[in-house]
Amino acid sequence: MAEQPSYRVERVNELIRRELVMLLKTAIKDPRLQAVSVTDVLSSRDLSSAKVFYTVPESEQATVEPLLNKASGFFRSRLSKTLDLRHTPALKFIFDPAPNTGAKIEDLLSKL
């Protein structure tokens, strides 16, 4: 059975998510990353690593994931400057298919 994340880890997850959303809106100049939206962040208990779940249109998913993982060092350095943490977690970007699946289900239900 998976353990419930601590309150501190949940707070850090939310702080990282908010800051990544702001960085994607303001600091990133690459037009291929404009459609990215961060859906969730899951950090390890010791905050050494974090999985960042994101969504984009399915047609752009193959090009966006390598770009995000390549820019993870940039995101990590910017997070270290804004967040008051002893160690900033290493970021791994993972595509989140749930929002796209939900939209397809909504579309199918509306056709009934």
C-alpha positions, 0 to 999 in steps of 0.5 A, spaced: 500 500 500 502 506 498 504 511 503 500 518 503 505 524 502 506 528 508 503 535 508 510 538 507 511 534 500 504 536 498 506 543 499 512 543 495 509 539 490 504 545 489 509 550 489 513 547 484 507 546 480 505 553 480 512 556 479 513 551 473 506 554 470 509 561 471 515 559 468 512 556 462 508 562 461 513 568 462 520 565 461 520 560 455 520 563 449 520 556 445 513 556 441 513 549 441 512 549 449 506 554 449 501 549 449 504 545 455 500 545 461 502 542 468 497 538 471 500 535 477 507 534 480 509 528 485 515 529 489 519 523 492 519 523 500 526 526 501 524 531 495 530 529 491 526 528 485 519 530 482 515 527 476 512 533 473 505 531 469 503 535 463 498 535 457 499 538 450 495 536 444 496 529 442 499 531 435 505 535 439 506 530 444 512 527 441 516 533 440 514 536 446 517 531 451 524 531 449 524 539 449 521 539 456 526 533 459 532 537 455 530 544 459 529 540 466 536 543 468 533 550 466 527 549 470 531 546 476 535 552 476 530 557 476 526 553 481 532 553 486 532 561 485 525 562 487 523 556 492 526 556 499 529 549 499 535 546 501 535 541 495 531 542 489 528 536 486 531 533 479 525 534 474 522 528 470 517 530 465 511 525 464 505 526 459 499 525 462 493 522 457 488 523 462 485 530 460 485 528 453 481 521 455 476 525 459 475 530 453 474 524 448 469 521 453 465 527 454 465 528 446 462 521 446 457 522 451 455 529 448 453 525 441 448 520 445 
